[in-house]
Amino acid sequence: MTTAVTLAEVLAQLFYVSPRYVHQLAQTQVIPAQLGPGKYDLVGSVQRYIAFLEKRKADALTDERALLLAAKEAPRELRPS
């Protein structure tokens, strides 16, 4: 199977971010490393970026649930009225 190669600028348009942020995503291993100067695996990059966003959303929901649980367990006198 052939790997579809794309430029950082194209990924930036797909992700609604800057090309520099695409490079940062690769440096932090959110998306696969460059295949060449400014070139990335299209499918792998999109799949990994979606997984990154899903995890970030799940983490945010977990944080919100923890805050809600803590608020429910707080003594009544400390709760805002």
Stockholm file with secondary structure:
# STOCKHOLM 1.0

chainA/1-81         MTTAVTLAEVLAQLFYVSPRYVHQLAQTQVIPAQLGPGKYDLVGSVQRYIAFLEKRKADALTDERALLLAAKEAPRELRPS
#=GR chainA/1-81 SS CCCCEEEHHHHHHHHTSCHHHHHHHHHTTSSCCCSBTTEEEHHHHHHHHHHHHHHHHHHHHHHHHHHHHHHHHSCGGGSCC
#=GC SS_cons        CCCCEEEHHHHHHHHTSCHHHHHHHHHTTSSCCCSBTTEEEHHHHHHHHHHHHHHHHHHHHHHHHHHHHHHHHSCGGGSCC
//
